[in-house]
Amino acid sequence: MPFVWLTEDDTVGGGFLRIAREQLGKALAAAAATERQAAPRIHEVRRRIKKLRGLLRMVEPDFPAFRAEDRALRDVARVLADARDERVLRQALADLFGWAEIAAPTLPPSPEAQLREEQALAEANTMLLAIAARADTWPIGDIDADTRQKGLAAIYRKGRKGRELALSTRDAEDLHEWRKLVKYHATHLDLLATTPDAEARQKEAANLGTLLGTHHDLAMLSERLSHEPEHFGRDFDRDGIAFVLDRRRIETEAAIAAVSERVYGDKTKRLVQLVCDTQSPAEVH
């Protein structure tokens, strides 16, 4: 079923449970699909976890189990992230050289990488099963339409503040923390995209999240190049890759600034009115 509330949902809280259980089921299916390669399964599980964490933030104001369940999902994501670091590094390098239109050197995968990924998926599966079992008794009595508006407003407001900080410091960690808020906001727009304006905003927010993801990958690559140059081999042109990295970073930061103005240009109250297609939103400022 689609990642939205449906008219068939008996209550907003009931719709929340339905959506959460669907995403947990899809995450579990991907984690357990051992006949498939590990990399796409990890990507799929992580994608579902991001949707779930965004969903939880939408109902956070009236969901007592938020902290415990968000922490549990975060722990699953970390298990998978640790296992995929090497693969991400190789892909980031290939993407960078593709952007520069030059031949990329080949970094052979570690023989242990596949095993680590499979072990991480097995661990993630066990953790997700525990979350899914608890989801049957999640308290949802106070979750209503106002809850969704308050959740949307809270994350958008934090995202505007995160934007101000990240664009002023250009610090990789500040940009990475802001990226999380952008991803949550994109998820919220996905959940509530019932108007053309909301759909257009969701696409812009998703694009901004992708740009910030590219920036994060560049930062990871730069750090590895500085601290572990031997990882790239003896014949690797360290100065050349550093130059290309810097060019790509500057271009990406310019794009982030431009797109983020479109995503976060409205004040919070106006954003809620536009997205929820109502002139009487919950108490937001």
C-alpha positions in Angstrom: 0.0 0.0 0.0 1.2 3.6 -0.6 3.3 5.5 2.0 0.4 7.8 2.9 -2.6 8.0 5.2 -5.7 6.6 3.4 -9.4 7.4 3.7 -9.8 3.7 4.7 -7.8 4.3 7.9 -10.2 4.3 10.8 -8.2 6.9 12.7 -5.0 8.9 12.2 -3.4 6.7 14.8 -4.6 3.6 13.1 -3.1 4.8 9.8 0.2 5.5 11.5 0.3 1.9 12.8 -0.6 0.5 9.3 2.2 2.5 7.6 4.7 1.6 10.3 3.9 -2.1 10.1 4.1 -2.1 6.3 7.6 -0.5 6.3 8.8 -2.9 9.0 7.5 -5.8 6.9 9.3 -4.6 3.8 12.5 -4.0 5.8 12.3 -7.5 7.2 11.7 -9.0 3.8 14.8 -7.4 2.4 17.0 -8.3 5.3 15.9 -12.0 5.1 16.2 -12.3 1.3 19.5 -14.2 1.4 19.1 -15.3 -2.3 19.8 -11.7 -3.2 23.2 -9.8 -3.1 23.8 -8.0 0.2 24.4 -4.5 -1.1 20.9 -3.8 -2.6 19.3 -5.5 0.5 21.2 -3.1 2.8 20.1 -0.2 0.7 16.5 -1.3 0.9 16.5 -1.9 4.6 18.2 1.5 5.3 15.6 3.2 3.0 12.8 1.7 5.0 14.4 2.7 8.3 14.7 6.3 7.1 11.0 6.3 6.2 10.1 4.8 9.6 12.2 7.4 11.6 10.6 10.2 9.6 7.2 8.7 10.3 7.9 8.5 14.0 8.9 12.2 14.0 5.6 13.1 12.5 3.7 11.7 15.4 6.3 12.4 18.1 4.3 15.0 19.9 1.7 12.4 20.9 3.6 9.1 20.7 5.0 8.1 24.1 7.2 5.4 22.7 9.0 7.7 20.3 12.4 7.9 22.1 12.8 4.1 22.7 11.6 3.1 19.2 13.6 5.8 17.4 16.7 4.7 19.3 16.1 1.1 18.3 15.8 2.0 14.6 18.9 4.2 14.8 20.8 1.2 16.2 19.7 -1.0 13.3 20.8 1.7 10.8 24.2 2.0 12.5 24.8 -1.8 12.2 24.2 -1.6 8.5 26.2 1.7 8.0 29.3 0.2 9.6 29.2 -2.8 7.2 28.8 -0.7 4.0 31.5 1.9 4.6 34.0 0.4 2.2 31.4 0.0 -0.6 30.3 3.6 -0.1 33.9 4.8 -0.4 34.4 2.9 -3.7 31.1 4.3 -5.1 31.9 7.8 -4.0 35.3 7.6 -5.8 33.7 6.2 -9.0 31.0 9.0 -8.9 33.7 11.7 -8.4 35.7 10.5 -11.4 32.6 10.2 -13.4 31.7 13.8 -12.6 35.2 14.9 -13.7 34.9 12.7 -16.8 38.2 10.9 -16.2 38.9 7.3 -15.9 38.5 6.0 -12.3 41.1 3.8 -10.7 39.7 0.4 -9.5 39.6 -0.3 -5.8 39.0 -4.0 -5.4 36.6 -5.0 -2.7 37.9 -6.5 0.5 37.3 -10.3 0.7 35.8 -9.7 4.1 33.4 -7.0 3.0 30.6 -9.4 1.7 30.8 -11.4 4.9 30.5 -8.3 7.1 27.5 -7.2 5.1 25.7 -10.5 5.5 26.4 -10.6 9.2 25.1 -7.1 9.6 21.9 -8.0 7.7 21.4 -11.0 10.0 21.8 -8.8 13.1 19.5 -6.2 11.6 16.9 -8.8 11.0 16.9 -9.9 14.6 16.7 -6.3 15.8 13.8 -5.5 13.4 11.8 -8.5 14.5 11.9 -7.2 18.1 10.7 -3.7 16.9 7.9 -5.3 14.9 6.7 -7.3 17.9 6.6 -4.2 20.0 4.7 -2.3 17.3 1.6 -4.4 18.0 1.2 -2.7 21.3 2.4 0.9 20.5 0.2 3.5 22.2 -1.6 5.6 19.6 -4.7 6.9 21.4 -3.7 10.6 21.3 -2.4 10.7 17.7 -4.7 12.8 15.4 -4.6 15.3 12.6 -3.1 18.0 14.8 -0.3 15.6 15.8 0.8 15.4 12.2 0.7 19.2 11.7 2.8 19.7 14.9 5.3 17.0 13.8 5.6 18.6 10.3 6.1 22.0 11.9 8.7 20.9 14.4 11.0 19.2 11.9 10.6 22.0 9.4 11.5 24.6 12.0 14.6 22.6 13.1 15.5 22.2 9.4 15.4 26.0 8.9 17.7 26.5 11.9 20.0 23.7 10.7 20.2 25.3 7.3 21.3 28.6 8.9 24.0 27.0 10.9 25.3 24.6 8.1 25.5 27.3 5.4 27.3 29.7 7.8 29.9 27.2 9.0 30.2 24.9 5.9 31.3 22.3 8.4 30.9 18.7 7.2 29.4 17.6 10.5 26.9 20.5 10.6 25.9 19.7 7.0 25.5 16.0 7.9 23.2 16.8 10.9 21.1 19.2 8.7 20.8 16.4 6.1 19.0 14.2 8.6 16.4 16.9 9.2 16.0 17.4 5.4 15.4 13.7 5.0 12.8 13.7 7.7 11.1 16.7 6.1 11.1 15.0 2.7 9.5 12.0 4.3 6.8 14.2 5.9 6.0 15.8 2.6 5.8 12.3 1.0 3.3 11.3 3.7 1.2 14.4 3.2 1.7 15.1 -0.5 -2.0 15.5 -1.3 -1.7 18.8 -3.2 0.4 19.7 -6.3 2.3 22.2 -4.1 3.2 19.5 -1.6 4.3 17.1 -4.3 6.6 19.7 -5.8 8.0 20.6 -2.4 8.7 16.9 -1.7 10.7 16.6 -4.9 12.8 19.6 -4.0 13.4 18.3 -0.5 14.4 14.9 -1.8 16.8 16.6 -4.2 18.3 18.6 -1.4 18.8 15.4 0.6 20.6 13.9 -2.3 23.0 16.9 -2.7 23.7 16.8 1.1 24.4 13.0 0.7 26.9 13.8 -2.1 28.6 16.3 0.2 28.8 13.8 3.0 30.4 11.2 0.7 32.9 13.7 -0.5 33.8 14.5 3.1 34.3 10.8 3.9 36.5 10.4 0.8 38.5 13.4 1.7 39.1 12.2 5.3 40.2 8.7 4.1 42.5 10.3 1.5 44.1 12.4 4.2 44.5 9.8 6.9 44.7 6.5 5.0 46.2 7.3 1.6 47.7 3.8 1.4 44.1 2.5 1.0 44.1 3.9 -2.6 47.3 2.2 -3.7 50.8 3.4 -4.4 50.2 4.8 -7.8 47.2 6.9 -6.7 47.5 10.6 -7.5 46.7 12.0 -4.1 47.1 15.7 -5.1 45.0 15.2 -8.3 42.1 13.6 -6.4 42.2 16.3 -3.7 41.9 19.0 -6.5 38.9 17.2 -8.1 37.3 16.8 -4.6 37.6 20.5 -3.9 36.0 21.4 -7.2 33.2 19.0 -6.7 32.6 20.2 -3.1 32.4 23.9 -4.2 29.9 23.1 -6.9 27.8 20.9 -4.5 27.7 23.6 -1.8 26.5 26.2 -4.3 23.7 23.8 -5.4 22.8 23.1 -1.8 22.4 26.8 -1.1 20.2 27.4 -4.1 17.9 24.4 -3.6 17.6 24.9 0.1 16.2 28.4 -0.4 13.3 26.9 -2.3 12.8 24.2 0.4 13.1 26.4 3.4 12.0 29.8 2.1 8.6 29.9 3.8 8.1 30.4 7.5 6.9 27.4 9.4 3.2 28.4 9.8 2.9 29.2 6.1 4.5 25.8 5.2 2.0 23.9 7.3 -0.9 25.8 5.6 0.4 25.1 2.1 1.1 21.4 2.7 -1.9 20.5 4.8 -4.2 22.6 2.5 -5.8 24.3 5.5 -6.0 27.8 6.8 -6.3 26.6 10.5 -3.2 24.6 11.3 -2.4 23.5 14.8 -0.5 25.9 17.0 2.7 26.5 15.1 4.7 29.7 14.7 
